[in-house]
Amino acid sequence: MDEALDALEQRMGHLRREMREAVLAQNPTVFGELRPQLQSVEKAWDTLVLGLQSVEALPVPGRSVKAAREQVLEALALTGVPTAQKTIKAVCEAFFGTALEASRLSSLRRDEVRSYHSSAPRSAYVCSALTASTFHAARSVLARSDWPLSQRILAPSSQRVNFLTMAANLARAADGPDRHAGSRPAIDSLLRHMAHGIAQLDTSKPLSPARIATAAENELEHLLVEDYAVRTAEAEAASQLDHAHQLFGVAAAPQSR
């Protein structure tokens, strides 16, 4: 019981901090999303303390009550590369068993920019992938702010490299020791879908996560060196930008009529 109470109390504290930041950032959308989550955890705490339910019957803190930004950060930690919003949504559904609303994903970057400028610093932000040369925010592609700048740059060959890296990382995660809240069939379905994009993989044979990871890593060997060199050079140029532009991109110049 003590362990369950500690987990619930930690979750309540985290949600209250997030809500305070949303108020300071004048962001009613995030505040409105977090408030029912806090109420749900508080109810679970009350229930446990009053002894009206067994511990096993209580909701597990940190799964369905996680804020959208936390889920996105965790999904990006799994993929390990800048990832399209549509793919992030699929990863969350498969590995975490949660459904992210498309509208919430679309507004998340704006919320993170607002929080960056108005709230206390965070250990990581959901930020933008940056296009090479222009350093504009790549459309609908998200990254983590605690990644190296070179990892957040999209060079001409990066789309293929990132896809293969993601496929390998997700396959390794599926076979790893960590337990995921999502269902195994959903994870396998996502991996099968990705497997069809790996040229060296014979999809007519049984597809294990290990086969998918190995095939992706074998193709990566031929692409990584050139892509890394381009990204590193672009990151050196981008490092001259102020920190906010390194995270969220340089605004595109308005087109003249």
Secondary structure, DSSP 4 states (H G I P E B T S, - for coil): -HHHHHHHHHHHHHHHHHHHHHHHTT-HHHHHHHHHHHHHHHHHHHHHHHTSS-GGGSPPTTSTT--HHHHHHHHHHHH-S-EEHHHHHHHIIIII-----HHHHHHHHHHHHHHHHHS---S--EEEEEETTT-PEEEEEEEETTS-HHHHEE-TTHHHHHHHHHHHHHHHHHHSSS--SS-HHHHHHHHHHHHTT-TT--TTS---HHHHHHHHHHHHTTTHHHHHHHHHHHHHHHTTS-HHHHHH-PPPPPPP-
